Amino acid sequence: MNSARKSKLKLKQHPPRNPMVVPARQRKAGSHRRTKKSERQAQQRALRKALQA
């Protein structure tokens, strides 16, 4: 009889994940500054404007 019984597999449960982390990581949650690319573009526009005036 003992050999016919099925043994149950016990899995270790992990603690629940923080639901606020995923949206924050997807938004990149960084500093509120212009990117370097946008700063370069602004400098180029300002230079072209100064050369035309």
C-alpha positions as a Python dict, from the first residue, in 0.01 Angstrom:
ca = {
    (1, 'M'): (0, 0, 0),
    (2, 'N'): (276, 246, 81),
    (3, 'S'): (430, 227, -264),
    (4, 'A'): (96, 317, -425),
    (5, 'R'): (62, 645, -234),
    (6, 'K'): (164, 964, -409),
    (7, 'S'): (401, 1195, -231),
    (8, 'K'): (326, 1567, -239),
    (9, 'L'): (593, 1807, -358),
    (10, 'K'): (631, 2108, -130),
    (11, 'L'): (739, 2430, -299),
    (12, 'K'): (888, 2723, -113),
    (13, 'Q'): (662, 3028, -138),
    (14, 'H'): (821, 3363, -216),
    (15, 'P'): (692, 3681, -55),
    (16, 'P'): (453, 3884, -275),
    (17, 'R'): (614, 4138, -504),
    (18, 'N'): (568, 4511, -459),
    (19, 'P'): (306, 4616, -720),
    (20, 'M'): (442, 4973, -735),
    (21, 'V'): (789, 4877, -856),
    (22, 'V'): (695, 4764, -1207),
    (23, 'P'): (523, 5089, -1316),
    (24, 'A'): (807, 5294, -1169),
    (25, 'R'): (1067, 5096, -1360),
    (26, 'Q'): (869, 5118, -1682),
    (27, 'R'): (857, 5498, -1650),
    (28, 'K'): (1232, 5493, -1594),
    (29, 'A'): (1163, 5702, -1281),
    (30, 'G'): (1462, 5929, -1341),
    (31, 'S'): (1554, 6290, -1286),
    (32, 'H'): (1331, 6566, -1419),
    (33, 'R'): (1590, 6722, -1645),
    (34, 'R'): (1619, 6759, -2017),
    (35, 'T'): (1808, 6483, -2190),
    (36, 'K'): (2150, 6557, -2334),
    (37, 'K'): (2007, 6510, -2682),
    (38, 'S'): (1741, 6777, -2628),
    (39, 'E'): (2000, 7014, -2480),
    (40, 'R'): (2222, 6970, -2788),
    (41, 'Q'): (1926, 7037, -3017),
    (42, 'A'): (1837, 7351, -2821),
    (43, 'Q'): (2196, 7474, -2849),
    (44, 'Q'): (2196, 7410, -3224),
    (45, 'R'): (1869, 7603, -3264),
    (46, 'A'): (2005, 7892, -3056),
    (47, 'L'): (2323, 7900, -3266),
    (48, 'R'): (2130, 7903, -3594),
    (49, 'K'): (1903, 8176, -3461),
    (50, 'A'): (2206, 8384, -3350),
    (51, 'L'): (2377, 8343, -3689),
    (52, 'Q'): (2066, 8451, -3880),
    (53, 'A'): (2012, 8765, -3669),
}
